[in-house]
C-alpha cells in the first residue's frame, strides 16, 4: 500500500514537471506601436475568459514595460495553451488602471490584440482573442488615442 501511494505521488510529480517544462518555451509577445511619446510605460494584461476580459486586476498575467522610441513590447512567459486576449494602455502617469472620463471614454491610449474596432465601444473577448497552441508567437497591438 505504501509503495502504491509512493508510485502515485511520483507519477503526479512527473506529470506536473512535464506540464511545467512544456510551458517554459511558451511565449506571447505583443509589440506595441502608435504610442504618441516615451512618457510613462505600457501596461498589458493577458486575459483567458470573457468574464474577466478588461476588468482591472482580473488578468491571468500582467506586465508593465518601458517605452523606447515610441514603441514597447509586452511579453508573457510560460503561457499554457488556451484562448487569450490582450488589453493594453499607455500609462503616461504610471497609473495602474486605464483612466476614463465620466462617460467611460478612455483618457489615454489603449489597444487590444487583433486590433478590433472600438468605434462603437470596447471589444468583447471574442473580438480580441486568439487560440494559442503554445510556442512563441507575436500579436501586434496598435494604440488608439
Legacy VTK file of the C-alpha trace (Angstrom):
# vtk DataFile Version 3.0
C-alpha trace
ASCII
DATASET POLYDATA
POINTS 145 float
0.000 0.000 0.000
2.823 2.378 0.894
4.538 1.660 -2.431
1.302 2.338 -4.332
0.994 5.759 -2.698
4.635 6.495 -3.396
4.174 5.443 -7.034
1.068 7.628 -7.363
2.882 10.627 -5.872
5.847 10.062 -8.186
3.548 9.847 -11.214
1.756 13.042 -10.164
5.062 14.851 -9.671
6.327 13.708 -13.082
3.105 14.876 -14.758
3.367 18.284 -13.085
7.027 18.580 -14.084
6.236 17.635 -17.699
3.444 20.209 -17.835
5.684 22.937 -16.390
8.557 22.187 -18.759
6.194 22.102 -21.737
5.081 25.656 -20.886
8.579 27.086 -20.457
9.045 27.832 -24.166
5.540 29.242 -24.485
5.811 32.992 -25.008
3.281 35.514 -26.279
4.821 38.844 -27.316
2.767 41.947 -28.027
4.736 44.638 -29.879
3.005 47.958 -29.156
3.013 50.693 -31.783
1.234 54.016 -32.232
2.425 55.498 -28.931
2.496 59.299 -29.007
5.521 59.747 -26.737
8.023 57.971 -24.469
6.424 59.152 -21.217
5.393 56.581 -18.621
5.028 52.929 -19.524
2.723 50.496 -21.284
0.660 48.108 -19.177
-0.676 44.907 -20.693
-2.975 42.245 -19.320
-3.369 38.723 -20.684
-6.942 37.522 -20.208
-8.287 33.992 -20.590
-12.065 34.481 -20.397
-14.943 36.734 -21.356
-15.910 37.002 -17.672
-12.613 38.701 -16.761
-11.685 40.494 -20.012
-10.842 44.196 -19.493
-11.616 44.029 -15.770
-8.846 45.611 -13.663
-6.935 43.086 -11.588
-8.590 40.076 -13.194
-5.996 39.363 -15.869
-4.270 35.978 -15.896
-0.894 37.733 -16.249
0.088 41.378 -16.312
3.220 43.282 -17.292
4.392 46.896 -17.317
7.095 47.756 -19.836
9.142 50.848 -20.700
8.660 52.843 -23.888
11.639 53.421 -26.185
11.351 55.321 -29.473
7.566 55.356 -29.043
7.436 51.548 -29.037
7.189 48.853 -26.377
6.816 45.083 -26.233
4.797 43.225 -23.621
5.983 39.643 -23.132
4.100 36.878 -21.337
6.201 33.817 -20.491
5.281 30.224 -19.635
1.745 30.553 -21.023
-0.175 27.280 -21.265
-2.084 26.579 -24.496
-5.551 28.150 -24.476
-7.574 31.079 -25.799
-6.337 34.525 -24.795
-6.828 38.239 -25.441
-4.560 41.144 -24.518
-5.654 44.595 -23.365
-3.021 47.352 -23.233
-2.894 51.007 -22.309
-0.376 53.849 -22.243
0.116 54.696 -18.563
1.652 58.133 -19.094
1.466 58.922 -15.360
2.364 55.360 -14.328
-1.219 54.676 -13.261
-2.190 51.022 -12.753
-5.661 51.224 -14.325
-6.970 52.783 -17.506
-8.406 56.211 -16.700
-11.763 57.163 -18.232
-13.947 60.253 -18.230
-17.469 60.394 -16.765
-18.853 58.776 -19.960
-16.411 55.868 -19.723
-14.288 57.079 -22.641
-10.551 56.401 -22.119
-8.415 59.437 -21.292
-5.244 57.704 -22.510
-4.126 55.443 -25.328
-5.406 51.874 -25.372
-5.370 48.831 -27.627
-6.252 45.163 -27.882
-4.917 42.047 -29.541
-6.347 41.547 -33.060
-6.789 45.379 -33.155
-10.610 45.214 -33.228
-12.699 48.292 -33.993
-13.611 50.352 -30.946
-15.833 52.843 -32.791
-18.994 51.646 -31.045
-17.477 50.751 -27.684
-14.917 48.362 -26.272
-14.493 44.957 -27.900
-15.618 41.699 -26.376
-13.247 38.865 -25.546
-14.031 37.001 -28.779
-13.181 40.118 -30.839
-9.670 40.273 -29.372
-8.919 36.599 -28.645
-6.592 34.169 -30.369
-6.431 30.397 -29.977
-2.919 29.810 -28.678
-1.465 26.319 -29.278
1.816 27.042 -27.480
5.295 28.024 -28.656
6.457 31.552 -29.423
4.065 33.964 -31.122
3.615 37.697 -31.669
0.330 39.613 -31.501
0.944 43.256 -32.567
-1.221 45.952 -30.964
-1.756 49.492 -32.244
-2.579 52.053 -29.576
-5.550 54.377 -30.179
-5.908 57.791 -28.506
LINES 1 146
145 0 1 2 3 4 5 6 7 8 9 10 11 12 13 14 15 16 17 18 19 20 21 22 23 24 25 26 27 28 29 30 31 32 33 34 35 36 37 38 39 40 41 42 43 44 45 46 47 48 49 50 51 52 53 54 55 56 57 58 59 60 61 62 63 64 65 66 67 68 69 70 71 72 73 74 75 76 77 78 79 80 81 82 83 84 85 86 87 88 89 90 91 92 93 94 95 96 97 98 99 100 101 102 103 104 105 106 107 108 109 110 111 112 113 114 115 116 117 118 119 120 121 122 123 124 125 126 127 128 129 130 131 132 133 134 135 136 137 138 139 140 141 142 143 144
